[in-house]
């Protein structure tokens, strides 16, 4: 039913376009101003792409269409995995698709404009006029004049740079000399003898002279550099004026040529011939397997389908589609059939280390289909969209086959299989995780007891001289087993290579296994290595305190255990956790 609905939508759109009904027709341009595309080969206009949107489409729908189709004009178009893929050079066979677009299904066609010959002739005449004008104004004398001015400017620039370097070097020498004299001044001052004071006066006079010399030299050098800059500016202005004088006579012709080129791009002409009717199925949870029709070779009896690009990597809950492109309805009129088989499988338990690349993509990558010989079809090439209409579950291995009515070996009518493919295993997405490990907390783990400081004297039976001291023992940290529950912000694919999303901490809650009601852990976790997590955050646990830490004299005489109380206290913790499937794998051995 879904196939019928999609086919009906496409048919209605094409019929509405043919009947002149209010269907939005958008022509994409390469230059971004009119957002359309035309291709020029050998002075002739090639194909143009028109997008058909349903009546009443909003501006937002139009922007989505632009976002999905703005790369159709490129010499090589994108395949599902983003690599350069097949596109025939002839206008009759052109395959277009884009990866991961969001929005509605877009129906488009490729047309061959006619009736634009006058604009083509006008453009050619303007090209010739511009060429002659440039030859007339771009004389050898003018080129020599510009070259001479450029040479003078280069020499002046080199002279300025050399003077600036020499000035900086001389100023550095003066700075070093001043620093040396200042050092000598400090030495003479520290000595303090009459001879040293006399030398100090000489040094001070030399410092004043050097300072004045540096200021004067710096002033002169800045003035000379400013003069160099003025000369360079005037010379550059002369070159710009000369180039403006050269280009001014040809500017009207150049502008007229550009306007004619824009009009030619927008020209559709009467009665455009449709070469292709295509569709794009955008959506993040829609995976498409692409096939191209290969016409029967000489001596062959039937067409076949060749896979394009890499196979998709379906995830749990994805919708699977098969799209056949480059189909000539006169050769394969249809209907097509799609058989999908889902073989239940066990999710692989990969190696503990997260991979840095995806081995599954390399295993299921295919070579691009070779280009067929350029031909002009007798009828528009029409895409075929076959929805699988099967729910994909994690661990399943999808197998598909595309069939078409034909003749079997016995000469009887039967469905002929055009292609059979096995897709990569469907990946499961996990939203939570259960792990166990050891947590190190900053909370104290202490006990209090009484220790005899002075024993009772047996000689004085009537008096007890014993004195007891409250003792504290234990650690300033806690180590205990932790059971943690982690929720992922984004669904986790454990077979994906390590990426930026692993830097995003996942909320985690945990309980102490020894005393779950007394220890609560709230924090975040990172899983840089599969089955191994690092958890950190806040530890809320019970800590023992003295009821009265400053015991009075009476308490010092009582041998009973000190009075304590347990209170909830907050601290920080860190933990190394192993996922439960790691323990299952370990025990299974």
N, C-alpha and C positions, 0 to 999 in steps of 0.2 A: 504493500500500500504506500509506503514511503517513497518508493521508486516512482509509482504512478503520480504521487503528488508533486515530486520534483520535476518530472517530465511535463506535467500539466502546467506548472509555473513557467518553465522555459518556453513551452509552446505558446502560452498566452502572451508572454512578453514579446516574442518574435512576431506574432500575429498583430498585436497592438502597434508595434513599430511599423509594420507593413501597411496598416490601414490608416495611419496618421493619427491614431488616438493619442491622448496626453501621456506619452511615455517619455521620461527624461532620457535624452541621448547626450552623453558626455564624450567629447573628443579629447583625449589626453595629449598634451603637448610636451615636448622635451625641455623647452627653455624655462618652464616654471611659471611663465606669465599667464598663458592660456591653458596650461596643464594638459597638453595633448602631445601626440607624437606623430611625426611623419618621418619617413626615411628617404634619403635621396641616393640613388645609385646611377651613375652615368648620366646625370642631368634629368632623369625621369623620377617622378614621384612614385614611391612604393606603396605599401599597405598602410592603412590607418585603422586604429582600434577605436571602436565605439562601445560605450558601456550603456546597457539598458537597465534602468531602474524602474520599479513599479510606480504607477500613478500615486501622487501625494507623497513622494519621498521627501524627507526633510533635508536641510543643509547638513545636519550631522551624518545622515546616511551617505551623502555625497562625499564628505570628508573621509569617512571610513573607506569608501570606494577608492578615493585617491590614495589613501595610505596603503591599501592592498595592491594597487596596480601601478604605482608611480615608477616601477622599475621595468615595466614591460618593454620600454623602448631601448633597453640596453642591448649591446651586441650579443651578449650571452645572458640568458635569463637564469633565475635561481631555481634549483630543484628543492625538494623537501628538506634536504640536509644543508642547504645553503651553498653548495658547490656549483661551479659552472656546469651547465647541462645542455642538452640538445636544443638547438634552434636552427631550422633550415634556412639557408640564405634566400631561397625563393619565396615570394609572397604566398604561393599556393599552399605551402606546408609550414606552418608556424605553430609551435607548441609553447604555451605560456602557463606558468604557475608561480605561486609565491608561497613562502613558508609562514605559518603561524599568524595569519591575519585574523582579526576579530571582526565580527559583524555578520550580516546576512549573506546568503548565497548570491553571488553576482553573476549575471548572464551577460556575455559580451559577444561581439562579432568582429571580424576583421574584414574590411572592405577595401576594394581597389577603386580609387577615385577616377572619374572621367570628366571630360568637359573643362579641364583647366589648361588647355593648350595655349590660350592667349596669354595667361599669366606666365606660363613657362617660357614662351617666346619673349615676352617683355623682360623677364628676369635675365634671360641669356643676353639680350641686347644691352641691358644695364651693366651686366658683368663686363661685356666688351668695352662699353663706354668708360667705366671706371678704370679698366686696365690701360686704355689709351691715355686717359687723363694723367694717370700716375706716371706713365712713361714720358709724357710731355713735361711734367713738372719736376720729376726726379731726375734732373740732368746730372751729367758728370761734374760740371762746374760746381753745382750746389753740393754734391756729395764731397767734393774736395774741400769746399769751404767748411762744411760741418766737421770733416775729419781734421782740418787744421785747428779749428777752435777746440775740438776735443783733445788734440795733442797738447795745446797750450794749457788747457785746464788740467790735464794729467801732470804736466811739468810743474805747474803752480801748486797743485796739491802735494806733490812729492817734496817741493821746496818748503812748503809750510810744515809738513810733518817732520822734516829734518830739523828745521829751526826749533820746533816745539821740543823735540828730543834733546837737542843741545842745550836749550834753556833749562829744561828740567835737570839735566846733568850738572850744569853750572850752579844752579840754585842748591842742589844737593851738596856740592863741594863747599859752598859758603855755609850751609847749615852745619856740616861736620866741623868746619874750622871754628865756628862760633861755639859749638859744644865743647871743643877742646879748650878754647880760651876760658870759658866759664868754669871748666874743671880746674884750670890753673889758678883762677881767682880764689876758688874755695881752698886750694892747697896753701896759697900765700896767706890767706886770712887765718888758717889754722896754725901756721908757724908763728906769726906775730912779731918777727924780728924786724929791725929797721931796714935791712936789705930786702926782706920779703915785702915790706910795705912799699918800698920803692918799685920793686917789680910789679906789685899789685897795681900801682898807678899806671904803669906802662901797659899792663894787660887790659885795664879798664878803658884806656884810650883806644887800644887796638880793637876791643869789642865794639865800641861806639862807631869806629870807622867801618868795621865789617858790616854792622847793622845798616848803616847808611848806604853802603855800597849794594847790599842785598836789595833794599827797598828801591833804589834807583834802577837797578838792573831788572827787577821784576816789573816796574812800571814801564820801562822801555820795551821789554819783551811783550807785554800785554798789548801795547800800542801797535807793535809790528804784527802780532798775530791778528789783531782786529783789522789791520790793513789788508792782510792776506785774505781774510774772510770776505771783505768787501769786494776784492778783485774776483774771487771765486763766484760770488753771487752775481756780479755784473756779467761775467763770462757765461754762466749758466743761463741767464736771461737772454743773452744774445743767441745762444743755441736754440732755446725754446721759441724765440721769435722767428728764427730761420725755419724751423720745422713747421710752425704755424703758417708761415707764408707759403710753404710748399703744399700743405694739406688743404688750405682754404679753398682753392679752386675746385677740388674734387669732392668737397664735403656734401654739397647738394646731391650729387650723383650717388654718393655712398648711402646717404639717408634714404633716397628713393629706392635704391636696390634693397635695403633692409626692409622697408615697408612692403615692397612687392614680395619678398620672401615670406614675410608673415602672412600676407593675403593668400599666397600659394599654399601655405601650411593649412590654413583654415578652409581651403577650397575643397568641397566635396564633389561638386559637379552633379549633373543630372544622372539619375539611374545608377548609383554605385553597385558594383557587383560584389555580393557577399562571398567571401572565400572561406570563412570559418565561423561556426557557432560554438562557443565554448562556455565554460562555467568554472567558477572557483568556489570551493567549499571551505570557508574560513571557520575558525573556532579552535580554542586551546585543547579541548577534549575530543577533537576529531582527528583521526589518523587516516591518511589516504595512501593507498598503494597505487603507483602510477604505471601504466602500460601504454605502449605505442603500437599501433597496428603496422606490421610489416607485410607488404603486399607479396603475393606468391611470386617466387622466382620463376625463371623460364623452366618449363618442365614440371613445376610444382602444381599441386592440386588444390591447396588451401592456404589461406592467410594464417598468420600466427601472431601472438602478442609478445613483445619484448619489454622487459622490465626497465624502468627509468630510475636512475638515482639509487639511493640506499633504501632498504626496507625500514619502515617506521619501527620505533620501539614502544609498543603499546603498554599502557599502564592500566591498573585496575579501574574499571568504570569507563574507559574510553569507548568512543564510537568508531567503528571501522568502516571505511569506504574503499571501493575500487573505482578508479577513473581510467577510462580508455580514451586516448586521444588519437588524432590523425585517422579517424574512421571515415571512409568514403561510404555513404549510405548505399551507393549503387553496387559496391562490392560486398559489404557486410550490412544488409538492411536490418538485421535483428529479428527477434529480440535476443538479447544476451541473458545468460543465466549465471548466477553466482552461487557456488556451493561452499559453505564454510564449515569446517570441522574443528572442534575444540577438544584437544586431547588433554585430560587432566594430568598434571605433572606435579612433582614436588619442588618447592622453591629451593634453589641451590643455596647451600650454606658455604659461602665463599671463604677464602683465606681470611684470617683475622685482620690483615692489613688492608686498609682502604686503597683501591687502585688509584693511580694518577692519570690513567687513561681508561677508556671504555673498551674492554676486549670484545664485548658483544657487538658493538658497531662494526669493528673490523671483521668479525666473523660473518656478518650478514651484509657486507658492502658488496656491490656489484659493479661491473664495468658499465660505462654508458653505452647505450645502443648506438651503433654506427648510423650515420646519416644516409637516408635513402636517396636515390637519384631524384633531382628536382623535376617535378611534374606539376601540371595545372589540373586540378580535379574537375570532373564533369559536374559535380554538385558540391555545395559547401561541406567542408569537413565538420562533423558534429561529434562533440564529446558524449561519452556514455558514462553515467554515474550509477554505480551499483552499491546500495547500502547493504551491509552485512546483516543488520537487524539481529545480531546476537550479542548478548551481554558478555563482556570479557571479564574473567576472574583471574586473580593472581595465581600464577603457576601454570595456567593453560598454555598450550602450544597451538596457535592457530594455523590451520592449513586451508588454503583456498584454491579454487579452480574456477575458471571462467569458461563457459560453454556457449556454443552458437549452433543453430540448426544446420545440419549438413547431411552427408551420406556416409554410412558406416562401410566396413569392409564387405558386407554382403550386398551392398547396393541399395539398402533400405534407408529411409529417412530416420535420422537419429541426431541427438545432440553431440556435437564434436567438441572435445576439450581443446581450447586454444592455448591455455597456459595453466600450469599448476605451480604453486609456491608454498613454501613453509616459512612462516614469519618467526621472528624471535619470540621467546617465551614472555608472556605477559608478566609484568612486574607488579608486585604488591607494594602498596604505600602504607606505612605505619604511622600512627598518630600518637602512640604512647609507648612506654618502655618500662620494664621492671628489672631492677638490678640490686645486687648486694655487694657489700664491701666493708672496709674498715674506715672509720671516720676519726680524724684528729681534731679535737675541739680545744678552744682557749679557756673553757671553764675549768675551775679547780675540782680536784677529786681528793678530798682531805677527810681525816678522821681526828677526833679529839679524845684524849685519855688523861688520867691522873698518874703522876709519877711522884714517889716519895722523895722529898728533898732533904728532910731531917727526920731521922727515926725517933721513936718514943724511947725515953730513958727508963729502963726497967727499975732503976733504984727509986724512982718517984712514982709510987703506985697510984697516988691520988691525983697526979697531974699528967696530962697527955701533951708531951712536947712535939709530937709529930707534925710536920708541915708538908703539904702536897702541892705540886706544881702542875698546871694544865699544859699538856703537850699537844702539838699539832703535827700530824704526819700525813704523807700522801704526795701527790703530784700537783703541779700548777697547770696540768692539762689532762684531758680525758681521751682515751682510746677505746672505742667500742664498736661492735658490728652494727651495720646500718642497712636497712631495707628501704630503697628509694623508688619512687614512682615519678617518671618524667613524661611530660606532655610536649610534643613538638608543635612549634608555631606553624610550620609548613609540613605537609605530609613527607615523611622520610622514605627515600628509596635507598636501601642499603647497598644496592649494586652500583649506584652512581659513583663516579670518581670524586675525590675530595675537591670541594669548591668553596666559594665565599660563604655559602649558607652555613657551613660548619662553624664559622666564627660567631654565628648568632646563638646566644645562650638560650637553653630551653628551660622553662620553669620546672622545678623539682620539689617534691615533698617527701620526707623520709621519717622513719621511726627507728629508735634504738631497739635492737633485737632483745637485749637483756632486760630492759625496762621500757616497753613501748609507751606507757602512760606518763613516764617521767622525762622523756626526751623527744623533742620535736625538732625536725630540721627543715628549714625553708631556704631555698636557694636556686641555683642555676647549674646546668651541666653542659659539657662539651664532649663530643664523641669524635675525636680526631682519628682514633684507631677503632676499627669495627669491634664490637663486643666489649670495649673498654671505655669507661667514661671518667671524666674528672668533674666532681661536684663540689661546689663551694657556696657559702652563704651564711645564714644566721642560725645559731643553735640556741633553742630555748630548753633549758634543763634545770632540774632541781640540784641545788648546791647546799651543803651543810654549813651552818654558821653557829657560833656560840650565842647562847641566849643573852649572856652578859659577859662581854669579853674582859671587862675590868672587875675581876672577882674581889670581894672584900676579904677582910682578915678571917671571918668565920668560914668562908668557902675554902680558905687555905688549910683549915683544920679538918675538913670533911673528905674522907677517901672515896666517896661515891663518884661515879662517872660525871663529867661536866654536862651541864644542861645545854642542849643544842636544839636547833630548829632548821627545817628544810624550806627553802624559798626558791621561786622561779627566777632564774637569772639568764641574761642574754649574752652570747659570745659568738665568735666566728669559728667556722669549721671548714675543713677541706677533706675530701674523700676520694679514693680510687675505687671505682665500682666495676664489677663484671656483670654483663647481661646474663639473664637466666638461661638463654640458649647456649651460652658458653659453658655453663655448668652441665647442661644436658649433654652437650657434645663430649665434655670431659668424662662424665660418668658412663657414657655410652661406650667408650673405649675399654 
